[in-house]
Amino acid sequence: MATDQPHSADYFGEARDYWWNSDFIELMGRRLDLGAAGRVLDVGAGIGHWGRALAPALSASARLVGVDREDTWVAEATRRAERAGLAERFTYQRGDATALPFASETFDVVTCQTVLIHVPDPAHVLGEMLRVCKPGGLVLAVEPNNLANVAVQSSLSAQLPSHALVDTWRFHLVCQRGKQALGLGFNSVGDLVPGMLAALGAQDVRVYIGDRASPLFPPYAGREQAAEVAQFMDFVKREVWAWDHEETLRYFLAGGGAEAEFTTLWDGIGAQERAVADAIRAGTYATAGGCLSYLVSGRKPAGP
């Protein structure tokens, strides 16, 4: 991501609108009794994707507050809530996930989506989420394992030699470890969230996996695949292989990689991504697009 953009700007495009199946959200709403919530907090709300996805599972009287550290996203989330007819129920304000600007025991549900992957101390943020949650209330964190997502095969990668696939996975592992070492978050933190919640004293900790994939296959029909293709082609044009060149190099070096090796791996991954773009243009590329995204919940103890 370019350093002059607000956080996560590369991933707030139309493709994000298709992260969730509506019937899956309805199912999770029933499992977690989201309809009983009166006050909901969306931490690191961005432009409001996750809150709007949850809206059908909430009661008509529920009120959601979203906080984000970027004024740009607060303003855009507010505009989108208005367009969705949610302005009276969904409000957004500036706030820091590491020091939530609310009194303790304020909300029935406190949730986040792909936020803990960006913070240096995810357990601390989960502790803040528990602090502002009412006794007996729910904390719900939605976080991925992006290393698993790197390993998803396609019609092209299935034909590559094993060492090329291993090099790509190792490259992302080193970068993720480097990002973590720099205090900028761990992109596969989803695996660790249940243990963190349990260690913080949360009760009834549950783990689910989202059921949405991001398939691409000819003729790439429908708005979802069109959005995925548009996002991917934009990344290829700008040479964003998860991050741009400068940011990726910084992570790779911080993760213990060598600059000479970085150039070789970067060029190899770039060649693979451009080959995918060519195959999409030729109408020959296909993948199921599996994603490993956890929904991890826990209840704040109700007290003695």
C-alpha positions as CSV (number, residue, x, y, z in Angstrom):
1,M,0.0,0.0,0.0
2,A,1.3,3.5,-0.8
3,T,2.4,5.3,2.3
4,D,0.3,8.3,1.6
5,Q,-2.9,6.3,1.6
6,P,-5.0,5.5,4.8
7,H,-4.6,2.0,6.1
8,S,-6.0,-0.9,4.1
9,A,-6.9,1.3,1.1
10,D,-5.9,-1.4,-1.3
11,Y,-8.5,-3.8,0.2
12,F,-11.5,-1.5,0.5
13,G,-12.7,-1.9,-3.1
14,E,-15.8,-3.6,-4.5
15,A,-14.4,-7.1,-4.1
16,R,-14.7,-6.7,-0.3
17,D,-18.5,-6.4,-0.7
18,Y,-18.6,-10.1,-1.5
19,W,-16.7,-11.5,1.5
20,W,-19.8,-12.9,3.2
21,N,-22.8,-15.0,2.2
22,S,-25.9,-13.5,3.7
23,D,-27.3,-16.8,4.8
24,F,-24.0,-17.5,6.7
25,I,-24.3,-14.2,8.5
26,E,-27.9,-15.2,9.4
27,L,-26.7,-18.5,10.7
28,M,-24.0,-16.9,12.8
29,G,-26.5,-14.4,14.1
30,R,-28.6,-17.3,15.4
31,R,-25.6,-19.2,16.8
32,L,-24.3,-16.2,18.7
33,D,-27.7,-14.6,19.5
34,L,-26.7,-11.3,17.8
35,G,-30.4,-10.4,17.6
36,A,-30.5,-9.8,21.4
37,A,-27.8,-7.1,21.2
38,G,-28.9,-3.6,21.9
39,R,-25.5,-1.8,21.5
40,V,-22.7,-3.0,19.2
41,L,-19.2,-1.7,18.7
42,D,-17.3,-2.3,15.5
43,V,-13.6,-1.8,16.2
44,G,-11.4,-0.7,13.3
45,A,-14.5,-0.3,11.2
46,G,-12.8,1.0,8.1
47,I,-15.6,2.1,5.7
48,G,-18.2,0.0,7.5
49,H,-18.2,-3.3,5.5
50,W,-18.4,-5.6,8.5
51,G,-21.1,-3.7,10.4
52,R,-23.3,-3.5,7.3
53,A,-22.8,-7.2,6.7
54,L,-24.0,-7.9,10.3
55,A,-27.0,-5.5,10.0
56,P,-29.5,-8.2,8.9
57,A,-28.6,-10.3,11.9
58,L,-29.2,-7.5,14.4
59,S,-32.5,-6.3,15.7
60,A,-34.2,-3.3,14.3
61,S,-33.6,-1.5,17.6
62,A,-29.9,-2.3,17.8
63,R,-27.4,0.6,17.6
64,L,-23.9,0.2,16.2
65,V,-21.0,2.5,16.7
66,G,-17.9,2.0,14.5
67,V,-14.5,3.4,15.4
68,D,-11.5,3.8,13.2
69,R,-8.2,5.8,13.5
70,E,-8.6,7.3,10.0
71,D,-10.9,10.3,9.6
72,T,-11.2,9.5,5.9
73,W,-12.7,6.1,6.7
74,V,-15.0,7.5,9.4
75,A,-16.5,10.0,6.9
76,E,-16.8,7.3,4.2
77,A,-18.4,4.8,6.6
78,T,-20.9,7.5,7.6
79,R,-21.8,8.2,3.9
80,R,-22.3,4.5,3.2
81,A,-24.5,4.0,6.2
82,E,-26.7,6.9,5.0
83,R,-26.9,5.3,1.5
84,A,-27.8,1.9,3.1
85,G,-30.6,3.5,5.1
86,L,-28.8,2.9,8.4
87,A,-27.8,6.4,9.4
88,E,-30.1,6.5,12.4
89,R,-28.8,3.2,13.8
90,F,-25.1,3.2,12.6
91,T,-22.7,6.0,13.6
92,Y,-19.0,6.2,13.2
93,Q,-16.3,8.2,15.0
94,R,-12.5,8.4,15.3
95,G,-11.0,6.0,17.9
96,D,-8.0,3.8,18.6
97,A,-8.4,0.1,19.0
98,T,-5.6,0.1,21.6
99,A,-7.4,2.6,23.8
100,L,-11.1,2.5,23.0
101,P,-12.8,5.8,23.9
102,F,-15.7,4.2,25.9
103,A,-16.4,3.4,29.4
104,S,-16.1,-0.1,30.7
105,E,-19.1,-2.4,30.3
106,T,-20.9,-0.3,27.6
107,F,-21.7,-2.7,24.7
108,D,-23.5,-6.0,24.3
109,V,-21.4,-7.1,21.4
110,V,-17.8,-5.9,20.5
111,T,-16.5,-7.0,17.2
112,C,-13.7,-6.5,14.6
113,Q,-12.8,-7.8,11.2
114,T,-9.2,-8.0,9.9
115,V,-8.1,-5.5,12.6
116,L,-5.9,-7.7,14.8
117,I,-3.6,-8.4,11.8
118,H,-2.6,-4.8,11.9
119,V,-1.8,-4.2,15.6
120,P,1.5,-4.9,17.4
121,D,-0.3,-6.5,20.5
122,P,-3.6,-8.2,19.5
123,A,-4.1,-9.6,23.0
124,H,-4.1,-6.0,24.3
125,V,-6.8,-5.0,21.8
126,L,-8.8,-8.1,22.7
127,G,-8.5,-7.0,26.3
128,E,-9.8,-3.5,25.4
129,M,-12.7,-5.2,23.6
130,L,-13.5,-7.2,26.7
131,R,-13.2,-4.2,28.9
132,V,-15.9,-2.2,27.0
133,C,-18.1,-5.3,26.7
134,K,-20.9,-5.8,29.3
135,P,-20.7,-8.8,31.6
136,G,-22.2,-11.7,29.7
137,G,-21.7,-9.9,26.4
138,L,-19.9,-11.1,23.3
139,V,-16.6,-10.4,21.8
140,L,-16.3,-11.5,18.2
141,A,-13.1,-11.3,16.2
142,V,-12.9,-12.1,12.5
143,E,-9.3,-12.7,11.4
144,P,-7.5,-14.8,8.7
145,N,-4.6,-17.1,8.2
146,N,-3.2,-15.5,5.1
147,L,-0.4,-18.0,4.8
148,A,-2.9,-20.7,4.2
149,N,-4.5,-18.5,1.6
150,V,-1.2,-18.2,-0.2
151,A,-1.1,-22.0,-0.6
152,V,-4.4,-22.2,-2.5
153,Q,-3.8,-23.7,-6.0
154,S,-5.0,-22.6,-9.4
155,S,-4.9,-23.9,-12.9
156,L,-1.5,-22.3,-13.3
157,S,0.2,-22.9,-9.9
158,A,-0.8,-26.6,-10.0
159,Q,1.6,-26.9,-12.9
160,L,4.6,-25.1,-11.3
161,P,7.5,-27.0,-9.8
162,S,7.3,-27.7,-6.1
163,H,10.3,-25.5,-5.3
164,A,8.5,-22.4,-6.9
165,L,5.5,-23.0,-4.7
166,V,7.6,-23.5,-1.6
167,D,9.6,-20.3,-2.4
168,T,6.4,-18.3,-2.7
169,W,5.0,-19.5,0.6
170,R,8.4,-19.0,2.4
171,F,8.6,-15.5,0.9
172,H,5.2,-14.6,2.4
173,L,6.1,-16.2,5.7
174,V,9.3,-14.2,6.0
175,C,7.4,-11.0,5.1
176,Q,4.7,-11.7,7.7
177,R,7.3,-12.4,10.4
178,G,9.1,-9.2,9.4
179,K,5.9,-7.2,9.6
180,Q,5.3,-8.7,13.0
181,A,8.9,-7.9,14.1
182,L,8.3,-4.3,13.1
183,G,5.3,-4.0,15.4
184,L,2.9,-3.7,12.5
185,G,0.8,-6.9,13.1
186,F,0.8,-10.5,12.0
187,N,-1.2,-11.4,8.9
188,S,-2.0,-14.9,10.1
189,V,-3.0,-14.0,13.6
190,G,-6.4,-15.8,13.3
191,D,-4.9,-19.1,14.4
192,L,-3.9,-17.5,17.7
193,V,-7.0,-15.6,18.7
194,P,-8.9,-18.4,20.5
195,G,-5.9,-18.9,22.8
196,M,-5.7,-15.2,23.5
197,L,-9.3,-14.9,24.3
198,A,-9.1,-17.9,26.7
199,A,-6.0,-16.5,28.4
200,L,-7.9,-13.2,28.9
201,G,-10.6,-15.0,30.8
202,A,-13.3,-15.1,28.1
203,Q,-15.8,-17.9,28.5
204,D,-17.6,-20.1,26.0
205,V,-14.9,-19.5,23.4
206,R,-16.1,-20.7,20.0
207,V,-14.3,-20.9,16.6
208,Y,-16.0,-21.0,13.2
209,I,-14.7,-20.7,9.7
210,G,-16.3,-18.4,7.1
211,D,-17.9,-20.2,4.2
212,R,-17.1,-17.8,1.4
213,A,-14.5,-18.4,-1.3
214,S,-13.3,-16.1,-4.1
215,P,-13.6,-18.4,-7.2
216,L,-12.5,-17.3,-10.6
217,F,-13.3,-19.4,-13.7
218,P,-14.2,-18.6,-17.3
219,P,-16.1,-16.7,-18.4
220,Y,-15.7,-14.8,-15.1
221,A,-19.4,-13.9,-15.1
222,G,-21.2,-11.9,-12.5
223,R,-20.3,-8.8,-10.4
224,E,-18.4,-10.8,-7.8
225,Q,-15.9,-12.3,-10.3
226,A,-15.7,-9.0,-12.2
227,A,-14.7,-7.2,-8.9
228,E,-12.1,-9.9,-8.1
229,V,-10.6,-9.6,-11.6
230,A,-10.6,-5.8,-11.5
231,Q,-8.8,-5.8,-8.1
232,F,-6.3,-8.4,-9.2
233,M,-5.5,-6.6,-12.5
234,D,-5.0,-3.3,-10.5
235,F,-2.6,-5.1,-8.2
236,V,-0.6,-6.5,-11.2
237,K,-0.5,-3.1,-12.9
238,R,0.9,-1.5,-9.7
239,E,3.0,-4.5,-8.7
240,V,1.3,-5.1,-5.4
241,W,2.0,-8.7,-4.3
242,A,0.2,-8.4,-1.0
243,W,2.2,-5.1,-0.5
244,D,4.1,-2.8,-2.8
245,H,7.8,-3.3,-3.5
246,E,9.1,-0.8,-0.9
247,E,6.8,-2.1,1.9
248,T,7.5,-5.8,1.0
249,L,11.3,-5.3,1.0
250,R,11.1,-3.7,4.4
251,Y,9.1,-6.6,5.8
252,F,11.4,-9.2,4.1
253,L,14.5,-7.7,5.6
254,A,13.0,-7.4,9.0
255,G,12.0,-11.0,8.8
256,G,15.6,-12.1,8.3
257,G,15.7,-12.3,4.5
258,A,18.6,-11.0,2.4
259,E,18.2,-8.2,-0.2
260,A,19.8,-10.3,-3.0
261,E,17.3,-13.1,-2.4
262,F,14.5,-10.7,-2.2
263,T,15.0,-9.5,-5.7
264,T,15.0,-13.1,-7.1
265,L,11.9,-14.0,-5.2
266,W,10.1,-10.7,-6.0
267,D,10.8,-11.1,-9.7
268,G,9.6,-14.8,-9.6
269,I,6.3,-13.9,-7.9
270,G,5.8,-11.0,-10.3
271,A,6.3,-13.4,-13.3
272,Q,3.7,-15.7,-11.8
273,E,1.2,-12.9,-11.2
274,R,1.6,-11.5,-14.7
275,A,1.1,-15.0,-16.1
276,V,-2.2,-15.2,-14.2
277,A,-3.2,-11.9,-15.7
278,D,-2.4,-13.2,-19.2
279,A,-4.4,-16.4,-18.5
280,I,-7.4,-14.4,-17.3
281,R,-7.3,-12.3,-20.5
282,A,-7.1,-15.5,-22.5
283,G,-10.0,-17.0,-20.6
284,T,-8.0,-20.0,-19.3
285,Y,-7.4,-19.3,-15.6
286,A,-9.4,-21.0,-12.9
287,T,-9.3,-21.4,-9.1
288,A,-11.7,-22.2,-6.3
289,G,-10.2,-19.3,-4.4
290,G,-10.4,-20.8,-0.9
291,C,-9.9,-18.4,2.1
292,L,-9.2,-19.4,5.7
293,S,-11.0,-16.8,7.8
294,Y,-11.9,-17.5,11.4
295,L,-14.8,-16.1,13.4
296,V,-13.7,-16.4,17.1
297,S,-16.1,-15.5,19.9
298,G,-16.0,-15.4,23.6
299,R,-18.3,-14.2,26.4
300,K,-17.2,-11.8,29.1
301,P,-17.7,-13.4,32.5
302,A,-20.9,-12.3,34.1
303,G,-19.3,-11.9,37.5
304,P,-19.8,-13.7,40.8
